[in-house]
Amino acid sequence: MEDFEKILVLDNEFEAELMEEVLMDKQIPYGIIIREDSALGGIVDLEEGWGYLEAPARCREEVMKIYKEIKESSTDPGE
């Protein structure tokens, strides 16, 4: 099995769901790791993000491109 590495930090569940949908469509292997910090009341989320996405190093460039497109489309004032 191929080794996965941390590729990017996810801000929220919505981003995670969008990334998951696109990565599945493109058949890119990935994992989404959610930070669990209910004992700290969400403080870790503020500093380290909601969670992170990991994938094989060979997929880093494509994953980052997809993420950039998602971020740009979610902040597009023309919508």
ZIVEN-V161121 format. One record per pair of residues at least 6 apart in sequence whose ideal C-beta (glycine too) atoms are under 7 Angstrom apart, sorted by the first residue. I is the first residue (numbers start at 1). J is the second residue. D is the distance in Angstrom with one decimal. If there is no record, write none. Layout:
# ZIVEN-V161121
i:I j:J d:D
i:I j:J d:D
This chain:
# ZIVEN-V161121
i:2 j:29 d:6.8
i:2 j:56 d:4.7
i:3 j:56 d:7.0
i:4 j:31 d:5.7
i:4 j:54 d:4.2
i:4 j:55 d:5.9
i:4 j:56 d:6.1
i:5 j:54 d:6.0
i:5 j:57 d:5.5
i:6 j:52 d:5.4
i:6 j:54 d:5.2
i:7 j:53 d:5.3
i:7 j:54 d:6.0
i:7 j:55 d:5.2
i:7 j:60 d:5.6
i:7 j:63 d:5.1
i:7 j:64 d:6.9
i:8 j:52 d:6.6
i:8 j:53 d:5.4
i:8 j:63 d:7.0
i:8 j:64 d:6.7
i:8 j:67 d:5.7
i:9 j:49 d:3.7
i:9 j:52 d:5.1
i:10 j:16 d:5.0
i:10 j:49 d:5.9
i:10 j:50 d:5.3
i:10 j:51 d:4.9
i:10 j:52 d:6.0
i:10 j:53 d:5.9
i:11 j:49 d:6.0
i:11 j:50 d:5.7
i:12 j:50 d:4.9
i:13 j:50 d:6.6
i:15 j:70 d:6.8
i:16 j:32 d:5.2
i:16 j:51 d:6.4
i:18 j:70 d:5.1
i:19 j:53 d:6.0
i:19 j:66 d:6.8
i:19 j:67 d:6.5
i:19 j:70 d:6.7
i:20 j:32 d:6.4
i:22 j:66 d:5.2
i:23 j:30 d:4.8
i:28 j:55 d:6.4
i:28 j:59 d:5.3
i:28 j:62 d:6.5
i:28 j:63 d:6.7
i:29 j:55 d:6.1
i:29 j:56 d:6.0
i:30 j:53 d:5.9
i:30 j:54 d:6.8
i:30 j:55 d:4.5
i:31 j:54 d:4.7
i:32 j:51 d:6.1
i:32 j:53 d:5.5
i:33 j:51 d:5.4
i:33 j:52 d:5.3
i:33 j:54 d:6.5
i:34 j:51 d:4.2
i:35 j:44 d:5.6
i:35 j:45 d:6.6
i:35 j:48 d:6.2
i:35 j:50 d:6.6
i:35 j:51 d:5.3
i:37 j:43 d:6.7
i:37 j:44 d:3.9
i:37 j:45 d:6.7
i:53 j:63 d:6.8
i:55 j:63 d:5.3
